[in-house]
Amino acid sequence: MTVPVNQTRPLSRREWLLSDRPQSRMQARLGRAYVTWRQFTANRLAVVGLAIIIALLFVAAFADLLATHSPVIGDLKNARLLPPGSEGYLLGTDDQGRDIYSRLIYGSRLTLFVVVLVAIISAPIGLIVGTVSGYAGGWVDATLMRITDIFLAFPKLVLALAFVAALGPGIQNAVIAIAITSWPPYARIARAETLTVRRSDYISAVKLMGASPIRIIIRHVMPLCISSLIVRVTLDMAGIILTAAGLGFLGLGAQPPLPEWGAMIASGRRFILDQWWVAAMPGIAILIVSLGFNLLGDGLRDALDPKGSGQ
């Protein structure tokens, strides 16, 4: 009598990623990333938002190739306030004879510059303040949260105006002012996440192993707050763009002749009735990019939410 031999079928790539018994940390991480990506792509609007942001990155990276004219030098004699499609100007020209399309293309670099720098500066500050406050408790928590409440008591744009007025106009000072006003919500989120895990068995076991409070915060608490922080930063990027555009509109952000979208709207408001495209085109650009970040943030929130992942 012949005994049948059990032949194991090799796992497919999808089965390997979705295995409930990963053989290594790398397999577990790739599996979580794959599940997150599937949940993200299930939201069609989130994919649209991701496509908008990828397009923005592409335009900013290849602005030199995509632009058809100089963003700062115009033809004041022959090309002043031309409508869209006239004489090779796709989106028309402004009051200085400059190509609006090329200025929007180069302005995407300034938009990304502001968004990325504000996120790099404000998110770590909020993460540190929130985790230290939530883990330490007592007078440390009370002091840090009262400082946070002071910043939250003022509207973000008004507070940014005060800081940039004190620092002086300019794109760098605008970035610093927006970053100073953007960290309090991140601190609140990090503190709430820290309070939920501070007394967990996981943290208690780390304490019994002799880990110092600083090591616990950096190695074990902060990583648990990253996903919520990423979602909030992505959702706030639209507000950062609008704040930067507001500062530019008021003349406190990027200074002429830089092609900053808010400053472009400010220069075109005088012609809004007759030459509407001068102010409308940068306004549409702000609308599309802000919508893209909002859709992307909504998709990340659904994908990274541990409560929603089990549904």
Secondary structure, DSSP 8 states (H G I E B T S, - for coil): ------------HHHHHT-SS-SSHHHHHHHHHHHHHHHHHT-HHHHHHHHHHHHHHHHHHTHHHH--S-SS---TTT-TT--TTBTTBTT-B-TTS-BHHHHHHHHHHHHHHHHHHHHHHHHHHHHHHHHHHHHH-HHHHHHHHHHHHHHHTS-HHHHHHHHHHHH-SSHHHHHHHHHHHHHHHHHHHHHHHHHHHTTSHHHHHHHHTT--HHHHIIIIIHHHHHHHHHHHHHHHHHHHHHHHHHHHHTTSSS-TTS--HHHHHHHHGGGTTTSTHHHHHHHHHHHHHHHHHHHHHHHHHHHH-HHHHT-
